[in-house]
C-alpha cells in the first residue's frame, strides 16, 4: 500500500498521543490476538497497550519516527481501537496537531454552517 493510499505510514501521531485501551479478552492470554506482554492492566476488565498510559504516550508497538516513516510492530494483531481509527478523523486531526503536523485534508463544512457571503 502506498503512502498516498495509507497516510498513516508516514504519520503515527495517533500511536503517540492517546491511551490505547480495550477489553482484556482482546489479548492473547484472554483468547484474543493482541500480544499480552505488550499490554498492561488498567482494571479487571480493561487493558492498554504498554507505553500509552503516560503523560507522553507512545505505543510500544510503534516503530519509526512520528511524522516521518512509521509502522506497527503488531499490525495484524492490533487491538480494536487501532482498527477503528480513520485517517482524517477528528482523533487523527487532534493527534497530528499534538505533534505539530497539519491535518491530512480540509474538513468539509458542517451542514448547518452558513455559506460565506460573496463580495460583489
ChimeraX attribute file (.defattr): number of C-alpha atoms within 10 A of each C-alpha:
attribute: neighborCount
match mode: 1-to-1
recipient: residues
	/A:1	7
	/A:2	7
	/A:3	11
	/A:4	9
	/A:5	8
	/A:6	11
	/A:7	16
	/A:8	23
	/A:9	19
	/A:10	17
	/A:11	26
	/A:12	27
	/A:13	26
	/A:14	26
	/A:15	27
	/A:16	23
	/A:17	24
	/A:18	20
	/A:19	22
	/A:20	23
	/A:21	21
	/A:22	20
	/A:23	17
	/A:24	23
	/A:25	16
	/A:26	20
	/A:27	23
	/A:28	14
	/A:29	13
	/A:30	12
	/A:31	10
	/A:32	15
	/A:33	16
	/A:34	23
	/A:35	16
	/A:36	20
	/A:37	11
	/A:38	15
	/A:39	21
	/A:40	17
	/A:41	15
	/A:42	14
	/A:43	10
	/A:44	8
	/A:45	10
	/A:46	14
	/A:47	22
	/A:48	23
	/A:49	27
	/A:50	21
	/A:51	22
	/A:52	21
	/A:53	19
	/A:54	11
	/A:55	10
	/A:56	11
	/A:57	18
	/A:58	23
	/A:59	24
	/A:60	17
	/A:61	17
	/A:62	19
	/A:63	15
	/A:64	15
	/A:65	14
	/A:66	22
	/A:67	17
	/A:68	11
	/A:69	15
	/A:70	18
	/A:71	18
	/A:72	17
	/A:73	13
	/A:74	16
	/A:75	13
	/A:76	10
	/A:77	17
	/A:78	18
	/A:79	22
	/A:80	14
	/A:81	11
	/A:82	15
	/A:83	11
	/A:84	8
	/A:85	13
	/A:86	12
	/A:87	17
	/A:88	17
	/A:89	13
	/A:90	13
	/A:91	16
	/A:92	22
	/A:93	19
	/A:94	19
	/A:95	22
	/A:96	23
	/A:97	14
	/A:98	14
	/A:99	16
	/A:100	11
	/A:101	15
	/A:102	13
	/A:103	17
	/A:104	15
	/A:105	9
	/A:106	8
	/A:107	11
	/A:108	6
	/A:109	9
	/A:110	7
	/A:111	7
	/A:112	6
	/A:113	7
	/A:114	8
	/A:115	8
	/A:116	6
	/A:117	6
	/A:118	5
	/A:119	4
	/A:120	3
